[in-house]
């Protein structure tokens, strides 16, 4: 059973709800008014309180066991950053104009990956909004935003967020993000958000003060694994399911791209991703289907197979094999995970769905005789570049720097003309040469004028 969490404003009153199963006392602290309001303990470790007369933008924190003050784990806005107080947001106040928006079918999409902080000189939602018509002119009709949830500091590539519900304060905040989404929809552009449900970083992360959000006996690549299947994991699962609902309902997002799902550890009878798929399906309508797109290090049919057959029921998965094959052939690189790529036949195999290997992409040579599956082309998102393949390089090199202009054109042509769902990385459309560093790079241009 899903439980509402966070601060929810409606008609001059705000309902506060937080999961803190091990605590004996919780209070809402209105930090500007210096008021303390005791909360009531409900079922399954949740605490609730409704307070009248609280206005939007009111700052608050939770006081745990009458001694420790912490911002809301499900805060919708952190105006002063990760170490400041949370702010009440009135989502009903925004005058949406996209009531007739029906979204696009996955097979009709041309995607574009965009990082708000470096897409424009200003690095804000408002500046990105002003570029909406340029996407339509370019032929892009789906923009995937790298994570916009609150992280520590002013600039970051987004995967270090610690307040998954809060909109990054240095990008402009909730209202400006809604204006951006509304404008993109007005120009016929689907909006997809990249979300991180596999880890949280230490800086500004106080989830552990509220409850058992992490399993310290199991490790992810970033530290303790998120508790999706251990003791009291129902509250953790609800936290991330409600996060998806939050983006779909309060920000009218059309789809979520799920970061590195192969690092989500869940041995429950019903995997978290199956429950997430159910959630998105229940929020969808006959006129508008909400999408879930996975990043995985293999093309495993379980990701997109229906839940009734044991699959996760997601809509699409990133297809790394094609990128690796093209990159290794065009650049000559064979280090890192490119060791088993480089032969032309690898590109040919990656372009035919009946030959998709769903062993790990780093072990393609060992998977020659493995079982294969046919996956509908629309369910595979392909690219010749993306944030990982550029940003994780020591010098942030783009393909055009490594292989030249003609090779980059060839790779882009393969991506755009293939049977799969294509994705471009910002700047690729005009041959941007500036490196994509994680914190300091600013795009000279983003869509060719």
C-alpha positions in Angstrom: 0.0 0.0 0.0 1.5 3.3 -1.1 1.7 6.1 1.5 1.9 9.8 0.8 5.1 11.4 2.1 6.5 14.9 2.2 4.7 18.3 2.8 1.4 18.6 0.8 -0.2 22.1 0.7 -3.9 22.5 0.0 -6.3 25.4 0.8 -4.3 27.1 3.6 -3.2 24.0 5.3 -0.3 21.6 5.0 -0.2 17.9 5.7 3.3 16.6 6.8 4.1 12.9 6.5 7.4 11.2 7.1 8.6 7.6 7.6 10.7 7.2 10.7 9.9 3.7 12.1 12.5 3.5 14.9 11.8 6.9 16.6 9.7 7.6 19.7 8.9 11.2 19.0 8.8 13.4 15.9 7.9 17.1 15.5 7.6 19.6 12.7 9.8 22.6 13.3 8.8 25.8 11.5 12.3 27.3 11.4 11.4 30.9 10.5 8.6 31.1 13.1 10.6 29.0 15.7 7.5 26.9 16.3 7.5 23.2 17.2 4.5 21.0 16.4 4.3 17.4 17.7 3.4 14.8 15.1 1.2 11.8 15.5 2.5 8.2 14.9 0.4 6.3 12.3 0.7 2.8 11.0 3.9 1.2 9.5 6.3 3.7 11.0 4.8 6.8 9.4 4.3 10.1 11.3 1.7 12.7 10.2 0.4 16.1 11.1 -1.8 18.7 9.5 -1.2 22.3 10.3 -3.5 25.2 9.2 -2.3 28.6 8.2 1.0 27.6 6.7 1.8 29.4 3.5 3.8 28.1 0.5 7.6 28.7 0.9 7.3 28.2 4.6 10.6 26.7 5.8 10.5 23.5 8.0 12.5 20.6 9.3 11.7 17.5 11.3 12.9 17.1 14.9 13.8 13.4 15.7 13.4 12.3 19.3 13.3 15.9 20.5 16.9 16.5 19.7 18.0 16.1 16.1 16.7 18.5 13.4 16.8 17.2 9.8 15.3 18.4 6.5 12.5 16.4 5.0 13.8 13.4 3.1 10.9 13.9 0.6 11.4 17.7 0.5 10.0 19.3 -2.7 12.5 22.2 -2.5 15.7 23.1 -0.7 16.1 26.9 -1.3 19.4 27.0 0.6 20.7 23.7 -0.6 21.1 20.3 1.0 22.0 21.7 4.4 19.2 24.2 4.6 15.6 23.9 5.6 12.9 22.4 3.4 10.2 24.6 1.8 6.5 24.0 1.4 5.5 24.0 -2.3 2.0 24.6 -3.6 1.8 22.5 -6.7 -1.8 23.5 -7.4 -0.8 27.1 -8.0 0.9 26.5 -11.4 -1.3 27.3 -14.4 -0.6 24.4 -16.6 -1.5 24.8 -20.3 -0.7 21.3 -21.5 -4.1 19.7 -20.8 -4.4 18.5 -24.4 -0.9 17.0 -24.4 -1.0 13.3 -25.2 2.7 12.5 -25.5 4.4 10.5 -28.2 4.8 6.9 -29.0 8.2 5.5 -28.2 8.7 4.4 -31.9 8.2 8.0 -33.0 10.8 9.6 -30.8 14.1 11.2 -31.6 15.7 11.7 -28.2 18.2 14.3 -27.1 20.1 14.1 -23.8 20.6 17.4 -22.1 22.3 18.6 -18.9 20.6 21.7 -17.6 23.7 23.1 -15.8 25.8 23.2 -18.9 23.3 23.3 -21.8 23.3 27.2 -21.7 25.6 29.8 -20.4 23.1 30.6 -17.6 22.7 26.9 -16.7 19.0 27.3 -15.6 15.6 25.9 -16.5 14.5 29.4 -17.7 17.4 29.5 -20.2 16.8 26.0 -21.5 13.1 26.8 -21.9 13.9 29.6 -24.3 15.5 27.0 -26.6 12.3 24.8 -27.0 11.5 25.9 -30.5 15.0 25.0 -31.7 14.5 21.4 -30.9 11.3 21.3 -33.0 13.2 22.9 -35.9 16.1 20.4 -35.5 13.7 17.4 -35.6 14.1 16.4 -31.9 10.8 15.5 -30.2 11.9 14.0 -26.9 14.4 15.6 -24.5 15.9 13.5 -21.7 17.2 15.7 -18.9 20.1 14.4 -16.8 19.0 14.4 -13.1 17.6 17.7 -11.8 17.1 16.6 -8.2 18.9 18.5 -5.4 22.6 17.8 -5.0 25.3 19.5 -2.9 26.8 22.6 -4.5 25.9 24.6 -7.5 27.0 22.4 -10.4 27.2 18.7 -10.8 26.2 16.2 -13.5 23.3 15.2 -11.3 23.9 11.6 -10.1 25.0 12.8 -6.7 21.5 14.0 -5.6 20.5 13.4 -2.0 17.0 14.9 -2.1 15.3 13.0 -4.9 12.0 14.9 -4.7 13.5 18.4 -4.6 14.3 20.5 -7.7 17.9 21.7 -7.8 17.9 25.2 -6.4 20.7 26.6 -8.6 18.7 25.6 -11.7 15.7 27.7 -10.8 13.4 25.7 -8.6 9.9 24.1 -9.0 8.0 26.9 -10.9 10.7 27.4 -13.5 10.9 23.6 -14.1 7.2 23.5 -14.7 7.4 26.4 -17.1 10.0 24.5 -19.0 8.0 21.3 -19.2 4.9 23.3 -20.3 6.8 25.1 -23.0 8.4 21.9 -24.3 4.9 20.2 -24.5 3.6 23.3 -26.3 6.3 22.6 -28.9 5.4 18.9 -29.3 8.4 17.7 -27.2 8.2 14.8 -24.8 10.0 15.3 -21.5 11.9 12.5 -19.8 13.8 12.8 -16.5 16.8 10.8 -15.5 16.3 9.5 -11.9 18.7 7.6 -9.6 17.1 4.8 -7.6 20.3 2.8 -7.1 22.4 5.0 -4.7 22.7 8.2 -2.8 26.0 9.9 -2.0 27.2 10.8 1.5 27.3 14.6 1.3 24.0 16.0 2.6 22.5 12.5 2.8 20.6 12.1 6.1 18.2 9.4 5.2 19.8 7.0 7.6 18.7 9.3 10.5 15.1 8.6 9.7 15.1 4.8 9.0 16.8 1.8 7.5 17.2 3.1 4.0 20.4 1.2 3.5 21.7 -2.4 3.9 25.2 -2.1 5.2 26.0 -5.8 4.8 25.6 -5.4 1.0 27.5 -3.1 -1.3 26.7 -1.2 -4.4 29.4 0.5 -6.5 28.8 3.6 -4.4 28.7 2.1 -0.9 25.9 0.5 1.1 23.1 -0.8 -1.0 19.6 0.7 -0.8 17.3 -1.5 1.3 14.7 -2.7 -1.3 14.2 -6.2 0.2 15.5 -6.2 3.8 13.8 -5.5 7.2 11.3 -2.6 7.0 12.0 -2.2 3.3 8.4 -1.3 2.6 9.1 2.3 3.7 12.1 2.5 1.4 10.2 1.1 -1.6 7.4 3.5 -1.0 9.8 6.4 -0.9 11.1 5.7 -4.4 7.7 4.7 -5.8 6.2 8.0 -4.5 9.2 9.8 -6.1 8.1 8.5 -9.5 4.5 9.6 -8.8 5.8 13.0 -7.7 7.5 13.7 -11.1 4.6 12.3 -13.1 1.9 14.2 -11.3 3.4 17.4 -10.1 5.7 18.1 -13.1 3.8 16.4 -15.9 6.8 14.3 -16.9 6.2 11.8 -19.7 8.9 9.3 -18.8 11.7 8.3 -16.5 15.1 7.0 -17.4 16.3 4.7 -14.6 20.0 4.9 -13.9 22.0 1.6 -13.8 19.2 -0.7 -12.8 21.7 -3.7 -12.7 23.0 -2.2 -9.4 19.6 -2.3 -7.7 19.7 -5.3 -5.3 16.3 -6.8 -4.7 15.5 -10.4 -4.0 11.8 -9.8 -3.1 9.1 -12.0 -4.6 8.0 -8.8 -6.5 11.0 -6.8 -7.7 11.0 -3.1 -7.1 11.1 -2.5 -10.8 7.9 -4.5 -11.3 6.2 -2.4 -8.7 7.5 0.7 -10.3 6.1 -0.5 -13.7 2.7 -1.1 -12.1 2.8 2.4 -10.7 3.5 4.0 -14.0 0.9 1.9 -15.7 -1.8 2.9 -13.1 -1.0 6.6 -13.7 -1.2 6.2 -17.5 -4.4 6.7 -19.4 -5.6 5.4 -22.7 -4.5 8.7 -24.3 -1.2 9.1 -22.6 1.2 6.3 -21.7 3.9 7.1 -19.2 7.3 5.5 -20.0 10.1 3.8 -18.0 13.4 3.5 -19.8 16.2 1.5 -18.2 20.0 1.7 -18.3 21.5 -1.8 -18.0 24.9 -3.3 -18.9 23.2 -6.0 -20.9 20.2 -6.2 -23.2 18.2 -8.6 -21.0 14.7 -9.3 -22.3 13.5 -9.6 -18.7 13.7 -5.8 -18.5 10.9 -5.3 -21.0 9.0 -8.6 -20.8 5.5 -8.3 -19.3 5.2 -8.7 -15.6 2.8 -11.6 -16.0 5.7 -13.6 -17.6 8.2 -12.7 -14.9 9.6 -9.6 -16.6 9.8 -6.1 -15.2 7.4 -4.6 -17.7 9.6 -1.6 -18.5 9.2 0.1 -21.9 12.8 0.4 -23.2 16.4 -0.2 -22.4 19.6 1.5 -23.5 21.6 -0.5 -26.1 25.3 -0.2 -25.1 26.5 -2.8 -27.6 26.1 -0.7 -30.6 27.9 2.3 -29.0 30.8 0.1 -27.9 31.1 -1.5 -31.3 31.1 1.8 -33.2 33.4 3.5 -30.7 36.0 0.7 -30.8 36.0 0.5 -34.6 36.1 4.2 -35.2 38.7 5.2 -32.5 40.8 2.0 -32.4 40.5 1.9 -28.6 40.6 -1.6 -27.1 41.1 -0.7 -23.4 38.5 -0.6 -20.7 35.3 -2.4 -21.8 36.1 -2.0 -25.5 38.4 -5.0 -25.4 36.0 -7.5 -27.1 34.7 -4.9 -29.6 36.2 -3.4 -32.7 35.3 -5.9 -35.5 32.9 -4.7 -38.1 30.8 -7.8 -37.5 30.0 -6.5 -34.0 28.2 -3.5 -35.5 26.3 -5.7 -37.9 25.2 -8.0 -35.0 24.2 -5.0 -32.9 22.0 -3.7 -35.7 20.0 -6.9 -35.9 17.7 -7.5 -33.0 17.6 -11.2 -33.6 21.3 -11.3 -32.8 21.3 -9.1 -29.7 23.5 -10.6 -27.0 22.2 -10.2 -23.6 25.3 -11.2 -21.7 27.1 -8.3 -20.2 28.5 -6.1 -22.9 32.0 -6.5 -21.4 31.8 -10.2 -22.2 30.4 -10.3 -25.7 33.1 -12.7 -27.0 32.0 -15.2 -24.3 28.4 -14.9 -25.3 28.6 -16.0 -28.9 26.8 -19.2 -28.2 24.4 -17.9 -25.6 20.6 -17.8 -26.1 19.3 -14.9 -28.1 16.1 -13.0 -28.2 14.3 -10.7 -30.6 13.4 -7.4 -29.0 11.2 -4.9 -30.8 13.4 -2.1 -32.2 11.4 0.6 -30.5 12.4 -0.9 -27.1 16.1 -0.3 -27.7 17.5 3.2 -27.3 20.8 3.7 -29.2 23.4 6.4 -29.4 27.0 7.1 -30.6 27.6 9.2 -27.5 26.0 9.9 -24.1 27.0 11.5 -20.8 28.6 8.3 -19.5 30.7 7.6 -22.5 32.0 11.1 -22.6 31.9 12.3 -19.0 33.6 9.2 -17.5 36.6 9.7 -19.8 39.5 11.5 -18.0 39.6 14.3 -20.5 35.8 14.3 -21.3 36.6 13.7 -25.0 33.8 13.6 -27.5 33.8 11.2 -30.5 34.6 14.0 -32.9 37.8 14.7 -31.0 38.8 11.0 -30.9 37.8 9.9 -34.4 37.3 13.1 -36.5 34.4 14.8 -38.2 33.7 12.2 -40.9 33.7 9.3 -38.5 31.3 11.2 -36.2 29.0 11.8 -39.1 29.0 8.1 -39.9 28.2 7.2 -36.3 25.4 9.7 -36.2 24.0 8.5 -39.4 23.9 4.9 -38.2 22.1 5.9 -35.1 19.5 8.1 -36.8 18.8 5.7 -39.7 18.7 2.5 -37.7 15.5 0.7 -36.8 16.0 1.6 -33.1 15.0 4.6 -31.0 17.8 7.2 -31.5 19.3 9.4 -28.9 21.7 12.3 -29.5 23.9 13.9 -26.8 23.8 17.7 -26.6 26.1 19.4 -29.1 26.4 16.3 -31.2 24.1 17.6 -33.9 26.6 20.3 -35.0 29.9 18.7 -34.0 30.6 20.3 -30.6 34.3 19.7 -29.8 34.5 21.1 -26.3 34.9 18.3 -23.7 32.1 17.4 -21.4 33.6 17.7 -17.9 31.4 16.8 -15.0 31.3 20.2 -13.3 33.0 23.0 -15.4 32.0 22.6 -19.0 29.7 25.2 -20.6 28.2 24.5 -24.0 29.1 27.1 -26.7 25.9 26.2 -28.5 23.4 23.4 -27.9 21.1 23.3 -30.9 22.4 24.6 -34.2 20.8 28.0 -35.0 
